Amino acid sequence: MAKGQINEQPDMTSRRSWKQNPEAVRENILQTARAVFVAHGLSGAKMDEIAARTRTSKRMIYYYFGDKEGLYRAVLEDAYARMRRAEDALDLGRLHPVEALRQLTEFTFDHHSRERDFVRLVMVENIHEGRHMSKSEMISGQNSSAIRLLEEIYRRGCDDGLFRPGLTALELHWHISALAVFNVSNRATFSNIFGPDLFEPKGQEMLRRHTGDMVLRFVMKPGLSPEDVEKPPQTKPRMIDPGIYRFLEVLEAQKNSLPEATTLEARRVLYNSIARNLRLPTPPNIETDREDWIDSDGGPVRVRIFRHQGSGPQPALVYLHGGGFWRGSPESHWDTTARLASWTRQTVISVDYALAPENPYPVALKQALAVIAWAREQAERLGIDAARIAVGGDGTGGNLAAAAATACRDAKLPLRAALLIYPILDFDLTRPSCRQNADGPLLRLEDVETAARHYCPDTALLSSDPMAAPLRAERHEGLPPTFLALAANDPMRDSAAQYAEALQRGGVSVTVDEGEGLVHDYLRAQSHCTAAEDKLRIMSDWLYEVFLTPGAPG
């Protein structure tokens, strides 16, 4: 074999392997295009040059981004996303408000000084009057998190009597950005006129510190200075992951783009429509087309089956969606169930149980139990393992899942596991978490009151029957291993935490995830909040390990 042929095969293999990674291809295009747009602007950038500098073709660029403007908009979105992710990692909620504001200001100064391409892209977009950014919901959502972060810091400073009232987070963001952007945007002209000293390392360190001082002196009350402020120990603040705020922006835009919903049925349609519009791509290894109808004491019930393409028999999870008992469907929770099936390599049976108030307690629970029994009886036909069936659900679906696990224990029909995601396990609304998180976001205390009223109008029953409020059960022994995914900013957090304690007292194996920075219903935000997806992967890993464990606890 000739010498030139020896190296040819590894190169081809490397190229083929790289092309088979769509994310790597897309990332390579984005970073190459970023450099070209920075150098030449939007008008001067040539797609031929971008293609020549990547490891792909112009056709592939059009496949991913549509046209030059689509590519430019994606470059802008990526640039802002990178900055916001770096901001998110600062963990400013644990800092004294004076220290937090200084750190955020100096971080912005450093980021712009280090990532000069970011400022130049912003300058290019300003030449175009911001018209490309205005077409991007993603940029709007990403940058709302910066304002929310400043609002939280400013509010804490005001509450401590340090910051003067009457300012807005938007004003503060403008002042911080103005100083940091000028340091880059006018560097060349300023250096040519006045010399380069301020842009040498020593000069930049000095400007960085001065920028923090200027912002703090603007914000602080007269007579106070950053150096003189006593830094008292901080109680743990209520911090929400910025990705949640990004999702809320997109959610609100979706609501505004659809017809107003006034009736109960219209609100259900709106809920499902938004879920469908925001749905993530279904993992390619998951089959989703199969539906079945099961008879039950609560009437016929539909299930949608999410099955991993691997050969059976597979473990199975009977999943009960959230939605306050009165809305939701297997389709509204598609992202969660499809990914659980994919990452756990299992079958997920998603239950379209009858909704309240037309079908009050215990109709939905009867249907859930009928589906579990059906899955066990039809295991061979479904390609699942009857000895490895678990139950799970989120929110009010977590209530149904916990009640079903109790009923199966009492009927001596053991389940392999229970996956309870920010479940509502009783309806006591006097706990501290209810007061702390009464206004949500995503779930408000008044929403829980509505759910309770719809599900079980008999308040005495609701507060005493363990099938309606599983936390109220007299005993919790013999229940299956349970994963409890809490959300730190959920009004019903304390109810779920007490349930975990009750399980532990009963000798049940319990895994608790505190959900720091997250809110009730956070799995709906997976497209904008990486922490939400990370949590679902943790749940999937736990479920996968439980399914691998021999035996059938419970």
BATI-512347 format. One record per residue (C-alpha): residue in three letters; y, x, z; residue number from 1. Coordinates in steps of 0.001 Angstrom, whole numbers. Example, Ala and Ser with C-alpha at 12.3 -4.5 7.8 and 13.67 -1.06 7.14 Angstrom:
! residues 2
type | yy | xx | zz | seq
ALA | -4500 | 12300 | 7800 | 1
SER | -1060 | 13670 | 7140 | 2
***
This chain:
! residues 554
type | yy | xx | zz | seq
MET | 0 | 0 | 0 | 1
ALA | 3415 | 1339 | -952 | 2
LYS | 5788 | 2360 | 1782 | 3
GLY | 8300 | -321 | 804 | 4
GLN | 5636 | -2996 | 1278 | 5
ILE | 4880 | -2021 | 4856 | 6
ASN | 8191 | -3335 | 6212 | 7
GLU | 8436 | -6360 | 3938 | 8
GLN | 6051 | -8665 | 5791 | 9
PRO | 7659 | -8339 | 9274 | 10
ASP | 11081 | -9109 | 7758 | 11
MET | 9735 | -12220 | 6027 | 12
THR | 8001 | -13329 | 9188 | 13
SER | 11169 | -12863 | 11228 | 14
ARG | 13253 | -14761 | 8679 | 15
ARG | 10711 | -17582 | 8453 | 16
SER | 10450 | -17806 | 12249 | 17
TRP | 14248 | -17923 | 12572 | 18
LYS | 14562 | -20668 | 9957 | 19
GLN | 12045 | -22745 | 11841 | 20
ASN | 14445 | -22881 | 14802 | 21
PRO | 17105 | -25466 | 13827 | 22
GLU | 19197 | -24799 | 16927 | 23
ALA | 19359 | -21064 | 16140 | 24
VAL | 20379 | -21825 | 12552 | 25
ARG | 23094 | -24221 | 13682 | 26
GLU | 24402 | -21782 | 16310 | 27
ASN | 24568 | -18954 | 13753 | 28
ILE | 26565 | -21143 | 11361 | 29
LEU | 28962 | -22261 | 14113 | 30
GLN | 29779 | -18766 | 15360 | 31
THR | 30196 | -17367 | 11857 | 32
ALA | 32436 | -20276 | 10858 | 33
ARG | 34481 | -19835 | 14028 | 34
ALA | 35371 | -16276 | 13030 | 35
VAL | 36294 | -17349 | 9492 | 36
PHE | 38444 | -20280 | 10629 | 37
VAL | 40233 | -18055 | 13150 | 38
ALA | 40945 | -15454 | 10497 | 39
HIS | 41979 | -17751 | 7643 | 40
GLY | 42741 | -21175 | 9135 | 41
LEU | 41161 | -24361 | 7842 | 42
SER | 42861 | -24288 | 4442 | 43
GLY | 42150 | -20635 | 3773 | 44
ALA | 38528 | -20627 | 4933 | 45
LYS | 35953 | -20580 | 2123 | 46
MET | 32503 | -22113 | 2496 | 47
ASP | 31104 | -19420 | 200 | 48
GLU | 32289 | -16740 | 2617 | 49
ILE | 30803 | -18576 | 5604 | 50
ALA | 27464 | -18952 | 3807 | 51
ALA | 27471 | -15292 | 2765 | 52
ARG | 28048 | -14171 | 6353 | 53
THR | 25261 | -16325 | 7785 | 54
ARG | 21527 | -16076 | 7318 | 55
THR | 21390 | -19390 | 5510 | 56
SER | 22695 | -21203 | 2427 | 57
LYS | 25744 | -23328 | 1656 | 58
ARG | 23390 | -26278 | 1112 | 59
MET | 22067 | -25849 | 4653 | 60
ILE | 25619 | -25782 | 6041 | 61
TYR | 26372 | -29076 | 4303 | 62
TYR | 23081 | -30478 | 5620 | 63
TYR | 24095 | -29771 | 9204 | 64
PHE | 27832 | -30520 | 9064 | 65
GLY | 28521 | -32684 | 6004 | 66
ASP | 31582 | -30850 | 4640 | 67
LYS | 34127 | -28179 | 5549 | 68
GLU | 36111 | -30505 | 7806 | 69
GLY | 32911 | -31571 | 9572 | 70
LEU | 32053 | -27909 | 10172 | 71
TYR | 35584 | -27177 | 11414 | 72
ARG | 35433 | -30151 | 13796 | 73
ALA | 32041 | -28954 | 15114 | 74
VAL | 33520 | -25481 | 15701 | 75
LEU | 36354 | -27047 | 17714 | 76
GLU | 33900 | -29157 | 19732 | 77
ASP | 31759 | -26105 | 20463 | 78
ALA | 34779 | -24039 | 21549 | 79
TYR | 35977 | -26704 | 24010 | 80
ALA | 32434 | -27311 | 25266 | 81
ARG | 32011 | -23623 | 26088 | 82
MET | 35239 | -23548 | 28074 | 83
ARG | 34428 | -26721 | 29979 | 84
ARG | 30942 | -25417 | 30848 | 85
ALA | 32477 | -22238 | 32234 | 86
GLU | 34899 | -24375 | 34289 | 87
ASP | 32039 | -26527 | 35560 | 88
ALA | 30286 | -23417 | 36905 | 89
LEU | 33187 | -22529 | 39232 | 90
ASP | 32025 | -24932 | 41993 | 91
LEU | 35608 | -25490 | 43142 | 92
GLY | 34758 | -28477 | 45325 | 93
ARG | 33598 | -26180 | 48105 | 94
LEU | 36883 | -24257 | 48214 | 95
HIS | 40086 | -24922 | 50144 | 96
PRO | 42453 | -26780 | 47742 | 97
VAL | 44966 | -23872 | 47612 | 98
GLU | 42186 | -21426 | 46808 | 99
ALA | 40596 | -23856 | 44331 | 100
LEU | 43856 | -24333 | 42388 | 101
ARG | 44483 | -20584 | 42263 | 102
GLN | 40951 | -19889 | 41093 | 103
LEU | 41158 | -22529 | 38360 | 104
THR | 44531 | -21200 | 37168 | 105
GLU | 43405 | -17592 | 37111 | 106
PHE | 40113 | -18567 | 35460 | 107
THR | 42066 | -20267 | 32642 | 108
PHE | 44267 | -17180 | 32234 | 109
ASP | 41189 | -14930 | 32069 | 110
HIS | 39284 | -17236 | 29723 | 111
HIS | 42099 | -17420 | 27178 | 112
SER | 42766 | -13684 | 27403 | 113
ARG | 39071 | -12932 | 26874 | 114
GLU | 38323 | -15686 | 24341 | 115
ARG | 41323 | -15226 | 22076 | 116
ASP | 39548 | -17024 | 19236 | 117
PHE | 39719 | -20205 | 21320 | 118
VAL | 43531 | -20054 | 21470 | 119
ARG | 43756 | -19254 | 17765 | 120
LEU | 41603 | -22269 | 16932 | 121
VAL | 43929 | -24419 | 19043 | 122
MET | 46879 | -22965 | 17121 | 123
VAL | 45185 | -23792 | 13797 | 124
GLU | 44576 | -27347 | 14927 | 125
ASN | 48207 | -27703 | 15986 | 126
ILE | 49229 | -26754 | 12449 | 127
HIS | 47186 | -29769 | 11346 | 128
GLU | 48859 | -32019 | 13937 | 129
GLY | 45607 | -32371 | 15867 | 130
ARG | 44154 | -34776 | 13287 | 131
HIS | 40641 | -33328 | 13400 | 132
MET | 40445 | -33435 | 17199 | 133
SER | 41528 | -37069 | 17130 | 134
LYS | 38352 | -37915 | 15216 | 135
SER | 36112 | -36371 | 17870 | 136
GLU | 35043 | -38488 | 20835 | 137
MET | 33229 | -35424 | 22162 | 138
ILE | 36423 | -33355 | 22594 | 139
SER | 38180 | -36229 | 24345 | 140
GLY | 35267 | -36649 | 26734 | 141
GLN | 34922 | -32920 | 27383 | 142
ASN | 38573 | -32439 | 28250 | 143
SER | 38789 | -35463 | 30508 | 144
SER | 36630 | -33474 | 32926 | 145
ALA | 39413 | -30873 | 33274 | 146
ILE | 41867 | -33578 | 34332 | 147
ARG | 39360 | -35101 | 36760 | 148
LEU | 38776 | -31673 | 38297 | 149
LEU | 42495 | -31138 | 38815 | 150
GLU | 42897 | -34660 | 40205 | 151
GLU | 40262 | -33910 | 42831 | 152
ILE | 41865 | -30597 | 43853 | 153
TYR | 45375 | -32079 | 43919 | 154
ARG | 44271 | -35112 | 45956 | 155
ARG | 42615 | -32885 | 48561 | 156
GLY | 45760 | -30738 | 48776 | 157
CYS | 47908 | -33824 | 49302 | 158
ASP | 45503 | -35215 | 51903 | 159
ASP | 45801 | -31931 | 53821 | 160
GLY | 49602 | -32107 | 53707 | 161
LEU | 49890 | -28990 | 51515 | 162
PHE | 50830 | -30279 | 48067 | 163
ARG | 53925 | -32324 | 47363 | 164
PRO | 53266 | -35875 | 46182 | 165
GLY | 54410 | -37360 | 42886 | 166
LEU | 52771 | -34893 | 40484 | 167
THR | 49943 | -35647 | 38091 | 168
ALA | 46873 | -33685 | 37078 | 169
LEU | 48101 | -33844 | 33482 | 170
GLU | 51340 | -32058 | 34432 | 171
LEU | 49398 | -29352 | 36260 | 172
HIS | 47062 | -28908 | 33292 | 173
TRP | 50082 | -28481 | 31006 | 174
HIS | 51671 | -25811 | 33204 | 175
ILE | 48420 | -23876 | 33560 | 176
SER | 47665 | -24071 | 29840 | 177
ALA | 51216 | -23167 | 28802 | 178
LEU | 51152 | -19849 | 30643 | 179
ALA | 47609 | -18940 | 29619 | 180
VAL | 48087 | -19878 | 25950 | 181
PHE | 51425 | -18047 | 25596 | 182
ASN | 49759 | -14884 | 26888 | 183
VAL | 47591 | -14895 | 23756 | 184
SER | 49512 | -16844 | 21125 | 185
ASN | 52668 | -14692 | 21354 | 186
ARG | 51016 | -11396 | 22219 | 187
ALA | 51647 | -9731 | 18874 | 188
THR | 55332 | -10675 | 18566 | 189
PHE | 56076 | -10028 | 22259 | 190
SER | 54446 | -6567 | 22056 | 191
ASN | 56313 | -5617 | 18922 | 192
ILE | 59672 | -6583 | 20446 | 193
PHE | 59255 | -5462 | 24056 | 194
GLY | 56318 | -3054 | 24018 | 195
PRO | 52629 | -3451 | 25005 | 196
ASP | 52813 | -2767 | 28763 | 197
LEU | 52179 | -6363 | 29862 | 198
PHE | 49050 | -6490 | 27714 | 199
GLU | 47458 | -3364 | 29107 | 200
PRO | 44831 | -3929 | 31878 | 201
LYS | 47329 | -3322 | 34700 | 202
GLY | 49889 | -5666 | 33175 | 203
GLN | 47324 | -8400 | 32621 | 204
GLU | 46116 | -8200 | 36220 | 205
MET | 49708 | -8566 | 37401 | 206
LEU | 50406 | -11537 | 35094 | 207
ARG | 47167 | -13189 | 36134 | 208
ARG | 48168 | -13080 | 39808 | 209
HIS | 51727 | -14170 | 39066 | 210
THR | 50464 | -17138 | 37059 | 211
GLY | 48467 | -18345 | 40056 | 212
ASP | 51500 | -17845 | 42332 | 213
MET | 53798 | -19792 | 39985 | 214
VAL | 51494 | -22808 | 39786 | 215
LEU | 50902 | -22887 | 43536 | 216
ARG | 54609 | -22583 | 44394 | 217
PHE | 55331 | -25427 | 41973 | 218
VAL | 52739 | -27654 | 43659 | 219
MET | 53133 | -26794 | 47329 | 220
LYS | 55517 | -28568 | 49683 | 221
PRO | 58900 | -26886 | 50320 | 222
GLY | 58661 | -24337 | 53078 | 223
LEU | 54974 | -23612 | 52502 | 224
SER | 53671 | -20593 | 50641 | 225
PRO | 50131 | -19754 | 49557 | 226
GLU | 50023 | -16723 | 51873 | 227
ASP | 51056 | -18671 | 54967 | 228
VAL | 48738 | -21640 | 54606 | 229
GLU | 45997 | -21794 | 57212 | 230
LYS | 42624 | -22408 | 55644 | 231
PRO | 40794 | -24860 | 57908 | 232
PRO | 37087 | -25418 | 57428 | 233
GLN | 36513 | -27992 | 54734 | 234
THR | 34258 | -30943 | 55150 | 235
LYS | 31913 | -31264 | 52211 | 236
PRO | 33968 | -33043 | 49526 | 237
ARG | 32721 | -35729 | 47216 | 238
MET | 32218 | -33820 | 43989 | 239
ILE | 30947 | -35328 | 40773 | 240
ASP | 29519 | -33262 | 37925 | 241
PRO | 32154 | -33073 | 35137 | 242
GLY | 29481 | -34061 | 32621 | 243
ILE | 29405 | -37488 | 34255 | 244
TYR | 33104 | -37929 | 33531 | 245
ARG | 32554 | -36885 | 29926 | 246
PHE | 29876 | -39544 | 29623 | 247
LEU | 32130 | -42158 | 31223 | 248
GLU | 34769 | -41491 | 28569 | 249
VAL | 32226 | -42063 | 25807 | 250
LEU | 30823 | -45124 | 27582 | 251
GLU | 34288 | -46653 | 27864 | 252
ALA | 34976 | -45970 | 24190 | 253
GLN | 31717 | -47716 | 23313 | 254
LYS | 32638 | -50756 | 25374 | 255
ASN | 36053 | -50949 | 23705 | 256
SER | 34524 | -50723 | 20228 | 257
LEU | 32201 | -53696 | 20727 | 258
PRO | 33000 | -57403 | 21100 | 259
GLU | 34019 | -58514 | 24579 | 260
ALA | 31113 | -59913 | 26592 | 261
THR | 31808 | -62961 | 28748 | 262
THR | 28473 | -64730 | 29287 | 263
LEU | 25491 | -63194 | 31064 | 264
GLU | 23503 | -63101 | 27833 | 265
ALA | 26395 | -61438 | 25984 | 266
ARG | 26644 | -58755 | 28684 | 267
ARG | 22929 | -58066 | 28269 | 268
VAL | 23359 | -57673 | 24524 | 269
LEU | 26332 | -55343 | 25081 | 270
TYR | 24332 | -53207 | 27530 | 271
ASN | 21459 | -52816 | 25059 | 272
SER | 23823 | -52209 | 22130 | 273
ILE | 25583 | -49372 | 23939 | 274
ALA | 22250 | -47833 | 24926 | 275
ARG | 21087 | -47986 | 21320 | 276
ASN | 24317 | -46432 | 20004 | 277
LEU | 24092 | -43554 | 22496 | 278
ARG | 20350 | -42980 | 22113 | 279
LEU | 19222 | -39364 | 21768 | 280
PRO | 16694 | -38311 | 19117 | 281
THR | 13157 | -39268 | 20106 | 282
PRO | 10964 | -36186 | 20715 | 283
PRO | 8870 | -35669 | 17562 | 284
ASN | 5590 | -35567 | 19507 | 285
ILE | 5989 | -39142 | 20807 | 286
GLU | 4698 | -42340 | 19156 | 287
THR | 6836 | -45367 | 20034 | 288
ASP | 5782 | -48183 | 17687 | 289
ARG | 3113 | -49917 | 19741 | 290
GLU | 3861 | -53078 | 21724 | 291
ASP | 1509 | -55312 | 23698 | 292
TRP | 1806 | -58665 | 25465 | 293
ILE | 87 | -59198 | 28812 | 294
ASP | -552 | -62448 | 30643 | 295
SER | 546 | -62605 | 34272 | 296
ASP | 1176 | -65080 | 37084 | 297
GLY | 4850 | -64608 | 36233 | 298
GLY | 4381 | -65462 | 32568 | 299
PRO | 3691 | -63262 | 29528 | 300
VAL | 5301 | -59836 | 29573 | 301
ARG | 5923 | -57359 | 26765 | 302
VAL | 5369 | -53616 | 27082 | 303
ARG | 6405 | -50808 | 24764 | 304
ILE | 4128 | -47786 | 24765 | 305
PHE | 5445 | -44222 | 24470 | 306
ARG | 2423 | -42047 | 23748 | 307
HIS | 2169 | -38294 | 23429 | 308
GLN | 439 | -37324 | 20192 | 309
GLY | -2084 | -35162 | 22029 | 310
SER | -5661 | -36375 | 22165 | 311
GLY | -6649 | -38589 | 25105 | 312
PRO | -7533 | -39696 | 27582 | 313
GLN | -4031 | -39158 | 28929 | 314
PRO | -2488 | -39901 | 32320 | 315
ALA | -200 | -42925 | 32258 | 316
LEU | 3038 | -43960 | 33931 | 317
VAL | 3909 | -47650 | 34201 | 318
TYR | 7716 | -47574 | 34066 | 319
LEU | 10134 | -50256 | 35291 | 320
HIS | 13669 | -49950 | 33989 | 321
GLY | 16835 | -50389 | 36025 | 322
GLY | 19735 | -52688 | 35282 | 323
GLY | 20389 | -54695 | 38443 | 324
PHE | 17378 | -56993 | 37838 | 325
TRP | 19494 | -58955 | 35305 | 326
ARG | 19750 | -56645 | 32288 | 327
GLY | 17949 | -53796 | 30569 | 328
SER | 14763 | -53380 | 28571 | 329
PRO | 12310 | -50695 | 27451 | 330
GLU | 14744 | -50018 | 24600 | 331
SER | 17768 | -49473 | 26884 | 332
HIS | 15835 | -46787 | 28785 | 333
TRP | 14243 | -45197 | 25720 | 334
ASP | 15704 | -41734 | 26344 | 335
THR | 14124 | -41523 | 29797 | 336
THR | 10679 | -42860 | 28933 | 337
ALA | 10350 | -40952 | 25653 | 338
ARG | 11177 | -37666 | 27366 | 339
LEU | 8914 | -38334 | 30326 | 340
ALA | 6058 | -38948 | 27861 | 341
SER | 6905 | -35793 | 25911 | 342
TRP | 7504 | -33386 | 28776 | 343
THR | 4567 | -34668 | 30848 | 344
ARG | 2219 | -35046 | 27854 | 345
GLN | 1275 | -38541 | 28896 | 346
THR | 1498 | -42196 | 27962 | 347
VAL | 4408 | -44199 | 29369 | 348
ILE | 4033 | -47983 | 29476 | 349
SER | 7550 | -49393 | 29683 | 350
VAL | 7678 | -52948 | 31027 | 351
ASP | 10041 | -55612 | 29654 | 352
TYR | 9854 | -57718 | 32808 | 353
ALA | 11547 | -61116 | 33086 | 354
LEU | 15182 | -60886 | 34171 | 355
ALA | 17024 | -62643 | 36982 | 356
PRO | 18656 | -65006 | 37787 | 357
GLU | 16594 | -67137 | 35401 | 358
ASN | 13450 | -65503 | 36818 | 359
PRO | 14071 | -64708 | 40494 | 360
TYR | 11868 | -62816 | 42926 | 361
PRO | 8890 | -62391 | 42758 | 362
VAL | 8453 | -63004 | 38993 | 363
ALA | 9252 | -59430 | 37874 | 364
LEU | 6992 | -57951 | 40566 | 365
LYS | 4085 | -60188 | 39523 | 366
GLN | 4510 | -59014 | 35960 | 367
ALA | 4639 | -55357 | 37004 | 368
LEU | 1396 | -55708 | 38959 | 369
ALA | -239 | -57462 | 36021 | 370
VAL | 703 | -54555 | 33729 | 371
ILE | -773 | -52008 | 36160 | 372
ALA | -4022 | -54012 | 36331 | 373
TRP | -4069 | -54365 | 32532 | 374
ALA | -3576 | -50603 | 32058 | 375
ARG | -6528 | -49936 | 34339 | 376
GLU | -8744 | -52494 | 32581 | 377
GLN | -7746 | -51449 | 29066 | 378
ALA | -7716 | -47716 | 29738 | 379
GLU | -10332 | -46829 | 27134 | 380
ARG | -8627 | -48863 | 24401 | 381
LEU | -5234 | -47387 | 25334 | 382
GLY | -6590 | -43829 | 25415 | 383
ILE | -5579 | -43270 | 29036 | 384
ASP | -7372 | -42154 | 32187 | 385
ALA | -7798 | -45100 | 34599 | 386
ALA | -7946 | -42665 | 37526 | 387
ARG | -4549 | -41167 | 36663 | 388
ILE | -2118 | -44068 | 36589 | 389
ALA | 1283 | -43746 | 38278 | 390
VAL | 4182 | -46118 | 38697 | 391
GLY | 7870 | -45309 | 38367 | 392
GLY | 11296 | -46746 | 37855 | 393
ASP | 15025 | -46231 | 38291 | 394
GLY | 17538 | -48248 | 40313 | 395
THR | 16255 | -51793 | 40734 | 396
GLY | 13233 | -50712 | 38700 | 397
GLY | 12600 | -48210 | 41495 | 398
ASN | 12568 | -51153 | 43897 | 399
LEU | 9864 | -52848 | 41797 | 400
ALA | 7901 | -49593 | 41510 | 401
ALA | 7936 | -49004 | 45289 | 402
ALA | 6888 | -52605 | 45945 | 403
ALA | 4113 | -52307 | 43356 | 404
ALA | 2836 | -49128 | 45001 | 405
THR | 2676 | -50956 | 48355 | 406
ALA | 867 | -53933 | 46809 | 407
CYS | -1654 | -51656 | 45061 | 408
ARG | -2336 | -49840 | 48332 | 409
ASP | -2973 | -53141 | 50116 | 410
ALA | -5278 | -54270 | 47297 | 411
LYS | -7159 | -50932 | 47508 | 412
LEU | -6219 | -50078 | 43919 | 413
PRO | -4838 | -46565 | 44408 | 414
LEU | -2165 | -45093 | 42191 | 415
ARG | -1907 | -41401 | 41489 | 416
ALA | 1866 | -41122 | 42097 | 417
ALA | 5189 | -42932 | 42429 | 418
LEU | 8355 | -41691 | 40705 | 419
LEU | 11415 | -43378 | 42243 | 420
ILE | 14735 | -42530 | 40607 | 421
TYR | 17849 | -43479 | 42651 | 422
PRO | 15923 | -46554 | 43830 | 423
ILE | 17459 | -49528 | 45644 | 424
LEU | 14963 | -50008 | 48456 | 425
ASP | 16772 | -52518 | 50621 | 426
PHE | 20095 | -54348 | 50581 | 427
ASP | 21782 | -53188 | 53783 | 428
LEU | 25308 | -52371 | 52593 | 429
THR | 26659 | -51030 | 55901 | 430
ARG | 25372 | -47466 | 55611 | 431
PRO | 27805 | -44501 | 55231 | 432
SER | 26892 | -43892 | 51594 | 433
CYS | 27950 | -47460 | 50790 | 434
ARG | 31410 | -46833 | 52207 | 435
GLN | 31757 | -43387 | 50649 | 436
ASN | 30728 | -44472 | 47151 | 437
ALA | 31739 | -48122 | 47099 | 438
ASP | 33644 | -47690 | 43827 | 439
GLY | 30913 | -45866 | 41919 | 440
PRO | 31185 | -44609 | 39285 | 441
LEU | 28480 | -46416 | 37245 | 442
LEU | 27238 | -48396 | 40266 | 443
ARG | 29675 | -50101 | 42639 | 444
LEU | 28880 | -51848 | 45874 | 445
GLU | 29803 | -55194 | 44338 | 446
ASP | 27203 | -54538 | 41611 | 447
VAL | 24518 | -54217 | 44285 | 448
GLU | 25671 | -57497 | 45843 | 449
THR | 25430 | -59177 | 42431 | 450
ALA | 21960 | -57745 | 41833 | 451
ALA | 20742 | -58978 | 45216 | 452
ARG | 22179 | -62452 | 44676 | 453
HIS | 20574 | -62738 | 41237 | 454
TYR | 17205 | -61336 | 42287 | 455
CYS | 16675 | -63234 | 45530 | 456
PRO | 19210 | -65865 | 46580 | 457
ASP | 17335 | -66278 | 49887 | 458
THR | 19138 | -63625 | 51943 | 459
ALA | 16726 | -63948 | 54875 | 460
LEU | 13818 | -63156 | 52577 | 461
LEU | 15729 | -60326 | 50962 | 462
SER | 16288 | -58629 | 54309 | 463
SER | 12756 | -59063 | 55663 | 464
ASP | 10136 | -59230 | 52893 | 465
PRO | 8797 | -55691 | 52163 | 466
MET | 7928 | -56749 | 48620 | 467
ALA | 11628 | -57440 | 48005 | 468
ALA | 12935 | -54571 | 50156 | 469
PRO | 10205 | -51872 | 50411 | 470
LEU | 12082 | -49955 | 53118 | 471
ARG | 11468 | -52945 | 55406 | 472
ALA | 7671 | -52511 | 55355 | 473
GLU | 6087 | -52103 | 58793 | 474
ARG | 3986 | -49158 | 57646 | 475
HIS | 4082 | -46667 | 54792 | 476
GLU | 769 | -44893 | 55329 | 477
GLY | -1594 | -44553 | 52398 | 478
LEU | 1028 | -44653 | 49671 | 479
PRO | 703 | -42240 | 46743 | 480
PRO | 2554 | -38919 | 46530 | 481
THR | 6160 | -39818 | 45820 | 482
PHE | 9097 | -38137 | 44123 | 483
LEU | 12458 | -39509 | 45262 | 484
ALA | 15376 | -38586 | 43017 | 485
LEU | 18557 | -39343 | 44936 | 486
ALA | 22142 | -39167 | 43710 | 487
ALA | 24646 | -37708 | 46151 | 488
ASN | 27390 | -40108 | 45021 | 489
ASP | 25245 | -43249 | 44935 | 490
PRO | 26224 | -46097 | 47310 | 491
MET | 22489 | -46683 | 47923 | 492
ARG | 21692 | -43008 | 48611 | 493
ASP | 21096 | -43491 | 52349 | 494
SER | 18627 | -46300 | 51762 | 495
ALA | 16505 | -44023 | 49560 | 496
ALA | 16811 | -41138 | 52039 | 497
GLN | 15558 | -43381 | 54867 | 498
TYR | 12637 | -44428 | 52700 | 499
ALA | 11720 | -40760 | 52241 | 500
GLU | 11764 | -40320 | 56015 | 501
ALA | 9550 | -43401 | 56454 | 502
LEU | 7037 | -42007 | 53960 | 503
GLN | 6992 | -38660 | 55736 | 504
ARG | 6342 | -40363 | 59080 | 505
GLY | 3448 | -42153 | 57379 | 506
GLY | 1904 | -38879 | 56266 | 507
VAL | 2755 | -39363 | 52593 | 508
SER | 3484 | -36316 | 50436 | 509
VAL | 7171 | -36661 | 49510 | 510
THR | 9385 | -34561 | 47245 | 511
VAL | 13119 | -35278 | 47479 | 512
ASP | 15806 | -34148 | 45063 | 513
GLU | 19279 | -34666 | 46554 | 514
GLY | 21041 | -35038 | 43197 | 515
GLU | 24089 | -32974 | 44124 | 516
GLY | 27106 | -33888 | 42017 | 517
LEU | 25350 | -36866 | 40458 | 518
VAL | 25775 | -40628 | 40554 | 519
HIS | 23529 | -43663 | 40366 | 520
ASP | 22214 | -44156 | 36816 | 521
TYR | 22892 | -40519 | 35885 | 522
LEU | 19946 | -40364 | 33461 | 523
ARG | 22018 | -42461 | 31053 | 524
ALA | 24371 | -39448 | 30797 | 525
GLN | 21832 | -36923 | 29490 | 526
SER | 23731 | -36451 | 26215 | 527
HIS | 26837 | -35223 | 28065 | 528
CYS | 25586 | -33948 | 31437 | 529
THR | 23135 | -31053 | 31362 | 530
ALA | 22383 | -31561 | 35063 | 531
ALA | 20978 | -35020 | 34241 | 532
GLU | 18519 | -33606 | 31718 | 533
ASP | 17626 | -30793 | 34143 | 534
LYS | 16744 | -33361 | 36807 | 535
LEU | 14514 | -35305 | 34422 | 536
ARG | 12675 | -32080 | 33575 | 537
ILE | 12138 | -31431 | 37302 | 538
MET | 10674 | -34946 | 37686 | 539
SER | 8454 | -34363 | 34639 | 540
ASP | 7183 | -31043 | 36002 | 541
TRP | 6352 | -32691 | 39332 | 542
LEU | 4522 | -35569 | 37653 | 543
TYR | 2611 | -33194 | 35399 | 544
GLU | 1413 | -31184 | 38408 | 545
VAL | 396 | -34338 | 40321 | 546
PHE | -1619 | -35541 | 37345 | 547
LEU | -3404 | -32170 | 37242 | 548
THR | -4385 | -32441 | 40921 | 549
PRO | -7963 | -33677 | 41345 | 550
GLY | -8631 | -36891 | 43216 | 551
ALA | -6730 | -40122 | 43585 | 552
PRO | -4558 | -40116 | 46710 | 553
GLY | -3299 | -43420 | 48006 | 554
***
